[in-house]
Amino acid sequence: MEDMELTSTGGKQSPIEGLFSLIPPHALMAISKTMKRGSKYGIGNWHKIPIMAKQADTTIDVGELDHALEHYLNFVRNHGDPMEQLTHFAARALMALDQFIRENEIDLTNFKG
């Protein structure tokens, strides 16, 4: 029989791995708007960007983390709109994390956080 948990009000449900209600909702909304704005480059375009900068023939492909850190430093130095800098930093960090998980085929089943 499948694992089941009982809620404090007597409801039965399957257990879940994460606790999504702990993700800050205002930040998540702001990041989703940043991602929508970035979709002008094509939905999923960020999958084509490396996590870290790498040499590509005679050029350097700038990576997700390079962009994330640039936005972070812009925020710290008061360059540009602070909300824009933070949301872009967070979005780029999430992209890098997602790519790392996918590229390394990490099984999140046993990841404890």
KABELHU-V471349 format. One record per residue. N is the residue number from 1. RES is the residue in three letters. SS is DSSP state (@ for helix, = for strand, . for the rest). PHI is phi in degrees with one decimal (NA if undefined). PSI is psi in whole degrees, -180 to 180 (none if undefined). Layout:
BEGIN
n->N res->RES ss->SS phi->PHI psi->PSI
n->N res->RES ss->SS phi->PHI psi->PSI
END
This chain:
BEGIN
n->1 res->MET ss->. phi->NA psi->142
n->2 res->GLU ss->. phi->-63.9 psi->145
n->3 res->ASP ss->. phi->-57.7 psi->145
n->4 res->MET ss->. phi->-141.8 psi->148
n->5 res->GLU ss->= phi->-123.1 psi->153
n->6 res->LEU ss->= phi->-109.2 psi->127
n->7 res->THR ss->. phi->-78.4 psi->167
n->8 res->SER ss->. phi->-64.6 psi->-19
n->9 res->THR ss->. phi->-99.5 psi->9
n->10 res->GLY ss->. phi->92.8 psi->2
n->11 res->GLY ss->. phi->-76.5 psi->148
n->12 res->LYS ss->= phi->-110.6 psi->140
n->13 res->GLN ss->= phi->-159.2 psi->162
n->14 res->SER ss->. phi->-75.1 psi->141
n->15 res->PRO ss->. phi->-70.0 psi->151
n->16 res->ILE ss->. phi->-115.1 psi->160
n->17 res->GLU ss->. phi->-76.7 psi->-39
n->18 res->GLY ss->. phi->-110.2 psi->179
n->19 res->LEU ss->. phi->-126.9 psi->83
n->20 res->PHE ss->@ phi->-63.6 psi->-23
n->21 res->SER ss->@ phi->-68.9 psi->-11
n->22 res->LEU ss->@ phi->-86.0 psi->-10
n->23 res->ILE ss->. phi->-71.9 psi->125
n->24 res->PRO ss->. phi->-58.5 psi->114
n->25 res->PRO ss->@ phi->-66.3 psi->-36
n->26 res->HIS ss->@ phi->-67.7 psi->-41
n->27 res->ALA ss->@ phi->-65.5 psi->-41
n->28 res->LEU ss->@ phi->-62.2 psi->-41
n->29 res->MET ss->@ phi->-64.0 psi->-44
n->30 res->ALA ss->@ phi->-63.3 psi->-43
n->31 res->ILE ss->@ phi->-65.4 psi->-39
n->32 res->SER ss->@ phi->-64.2 psi->-34
n->33 res->LYS ss->@ phi->-69.3 psi->-38
n->34 res->THR ss->@ phi->-64.0 psi->-43
n->35 res->MET ss->@ phi->-63.9 psi->-39
n->36 res->LYS ss->@ phi->-62.5 psi->-44
n->37 res->ARG ss->@ phi->-61.4 psi->-39
n->38 res->GLY ss->@ phi->-73.0 psi->-13
n->39 res->SER ss->@ phi->-68.0 psi->-6
n->40 res->LYS ss->@ phi->-61.0 psi->-22
n->41 res->TYR ss->@ phi->-84.6 psi->-5
n->42 res->GLY ss->. phi->114.6 psi->132
n->43 res->ILE ss->. phi->-62.8 psi->128
n->44 res->GLY ss->. phi->83.2 psi->3
n->45 res->ASN ss->@ phi->-55.1 psi->-34
n->46 res->TRP ss->@ phi->-63.4 psi->-18
n->47 res->HIS ss->@ phi->-66.3 psi->-18
n->48 res->LYS ss->@ phi->-91.0 psi->-2
n->49 res->ILE ss->. phi->-102.1 psi->131
n->50 res->PRO ss->. phi->-68.3 psi->158
n->51 res->ILE ss->. phi->-67.1 psi->-49
n->52 res->MET ss->. phi->-112.7 psi->157
n->53 res->ALA ss->. phi->-60.7 psi->144
n->54 res->LYS ss->= phi->-147.0 psi->153
n->55 res->GLN ss->= phi->-72.7 psi->132
n->56 res->ALA ss->= phi->-131.2 psi->97
n->57 res->ASP ss->. phi->55.5 psi->-110
n->58 res->THR ss->. phi->-101.8 psi->3
n->59 res->THR ss->= phi->-122.2 psi->174
n->60 res->ILE ss->= phi->-116.7 psi->126
n->61 res->ASP ss->= phi->-81.6 psi->115
n->62 res->VAL ss->. phi->-75.3 psi->135
n->63 res->GLY ss->. phi->-93.4 psi->172
n->64 res->GLU ss->@ phi->-57.6 psi->-44
n->65 res->LEU ss->@ phi->-69.1 psi->-31
n->66 res->ASP ss->@ phi->-61.2 psi->-46
n->67 res->HIS ss->@ phi->-65.3 psi->-43
n->68 res->ALA ss->@ phi->-59.3 psi->-47
n->69 res->LEU ss->@ phi->-67.6 psi->-33
n->70 res->GLU ss->@ phi->-63.5 psi->-43
n->71 res->HIS ss->@ phi->-65.3 psi->-40
n->72 res->TYR ss->@ phi->-61.2 psi->-47
n->73 res->LEU ss->@ phi->-65.9 psi->-36
n->74 res->ASN ss->@ phi->-61.7 psi->-40
n->75 res->PHE ss->@ phi->-63.3 psi->-49
n->76 res->VAL ss->@ phi->-62.1 psi->-36
n->77 res->ARG ss->. phi->-90.8 psi->6
n->78 res->ASN ss->. phi->59.1 psi->40
n->79 res->HIS ss->. phi->-100.2 psi->120
n->80 res->GLY ss->. phi->81.6 psi->-175
n->81 res->ASP ss->. phi->-73.0 psi->123
n->82 res->PRO ss->@ phi->-61.6 psi->-38
n->83 res->MET ss->@ phi->-64.2 psi->-43
n->84 res->GLU ss->@ phi->-63.8 psi->-43
n->85 res->GLN ss->@ phi->-63.7 psi->-44
n->86 res->LEU ss->@ phi->-67.9 psi->-41
n->87 res->THR ss->@ phi->-68.6 psi->-37
n->88 res->HIS ss->@ phi->-68.2 psi->-38
n->89 res->PHE ss->@ phi->-59.3 psi->-50
n->90 res->ALA ss->@ phi->-63.9 psi->-43
n->91 res->ALA ss->@ phi->-62.9 psi->-46
n->92 res->ARG ss->@ phi->-64.8 psi->-38
n->93 res->ALA ss->@ phi->-64.5 psi->-41
n->94 res->LEU ss->@ phi->-64.7 psi->-39
n->95 res->MET ss->@ phi->-61.9 psi->-45
n->96 res->ALA ss->@ phi->-62.9 psi->-43
n->97 res->LEU ss->@ phi->-62.3 psi->-46
n->98 res->ASP ss->@ phi->-61.6 psi->-44
n->99 res->GLN ss->@ phi->-64.0 psi->-40
n->100 res->PHE ss->@ phi->-60.8 psi->-45
n->101 res->ILE ss->@ phi->-61.9 psi->-45
n->102 res->ARG ss->@ phi->-70.0 psi->-46
n->103 res->GLU ss->@ phi->-65.0 psi->-32
n->104 res->ASN ss->. phi->-97.5 psi->6
n->105 res->GLU ss->. phi->46.9 psi->49
n->106 res->ILE ss->. phi->-77.5 psi->127
n->107 res->ASP ss->. phi->-85.4 psi->112
n->108 res->LEU ss->@ phi->-79.1 psi->-4
n->109 res->THR ss->@ phi->-55.9 psi->-43
n->110 res->ASN ss->@ phi->-103.1 psi->6
n->111 res->PHE ss->. phi->-72.1 psi->128
n->112 res->LYS ss->. phi->-96.1 psi->-10
n->113 res->GLY ss->. phi->93.4 psi->none
END
